[in-house]
Amino acid sequence: MSLEEKVVEVKYHFFGDGFVGFCTACVKIGSIFHFVNVYSPCILAGKHKLWADLVMSKRVFSGSFWYVEDFNAISFSKERRGHGF
């Protein structure tokens, strides 16, 4: 296989509140893969919306989904609980 030969092709990207993802196609075998980076908010209502959006994305797009996450990540200081940071 030469270096110029494409193995994986990025098809599109998608995002929502708490996640960003991209779709790839494996050229050799014709499979579709979605990779999604997830940030889960600490607020329960935000978590419910996030999971509803992820389920909807999985229903809309065909192919396999792979999720990468850090559900303990803190983006805003107001989300910190239990510590005086």
C-alpha positions in Angstrom: 0.0 0.0 0.0 1.4 3.4 -0.9 1.3 6.4 1.4 -0.9 8.2 -1.1 -3.6 5.6 -0.8 -6.5 6.6 1.4 -7.4 4.2 4.2 -9.9 6.3 6.2 -11.9 9.2 4.8 -13.6 11.8 7.1 -17.1 12.3 5.8 -18.7 14.9 8.0 -18.8 16.2 11.6 -21.7 16.9 14.0 -22.0 18.5 17.4 -24.5 19.4 20.1 -24.5 20.6 23.7 -21.9 18.4 25.4 -20.5 16.5 22.4 -18.7 16.8 19.1 -18.3 13.9 16.7 -17.1 13.0 13.2 -17.9 10.3 10.8 -15.2 8.3 9.0 -15.4 5.7 6.2 -12.9 2.9 6.1 -12.2 2.8 2.3 -10.8 -0.7 2.2 -13.8 -2.4 3.8 -16.5 0.2 3.3 -17.5 0.5 7.0 -18.8 3.7 8.6 -17.5 4.7 12.1 -18.6 7.6 14.2 -16.3 8.9 16.9 -17.9 11.1 19.5 -16.2 13.1 22.3 -18.6 13.6 25.1 -18.6 16.1 28.0 -21.3 15.4 30.5 -22.5 18.3 32.5 -23.0 17.9 36.3 -26.6 19.2 36.2 -29.0 16.3 35.9 -31.3 18.1 33.4 -28.2 18.7 31.2 -27.3 15.0 31.4 -30.8 14.0 30.3 -30.6 16.4 27.3 -27.1 15.2 26.4 -28.2 11.5 26.3 -31.4 12.3 24.4 -29.2 14.1 21.8 -26.8 11.2 21.6 -29.6 8.7 21.1 -31.1 10.9 18.4 -27.8 11.1 16.6 -27.4 7.3 16.7 -30.9 6.9 15.2 -30.2 9.5 12.4 -26.7 8.3 11.3 -25.9 4.8 10.2 -22.7 2.9 11.2 -20.9 2.1 14.4 -20.5 4.6 17.2 -17.5 4.9 19.5 -17.8 7.3 22.5 -14.9 8.9 24.3 -15.7 10.8 27.5 -14.6 12.3 30.7 -17.8 12.4 32.7 -16.0 13.8 35.7 -14.6 16.8 33.8 -15.5 20.3 35.1 -15.8 23.1 32.6 -17.2 25.8 34.9 -16.2 26.6 38.5 -20.0 26.7 39.5 -20.2 23.0 38.7 -17.7 22.1 41.4 -19.2 20.5 44.5 -17.8 19.4 47.8 -14.4 21.2 47.6 -13.4 24.7 48.2 -11.5 25.2 44.9 
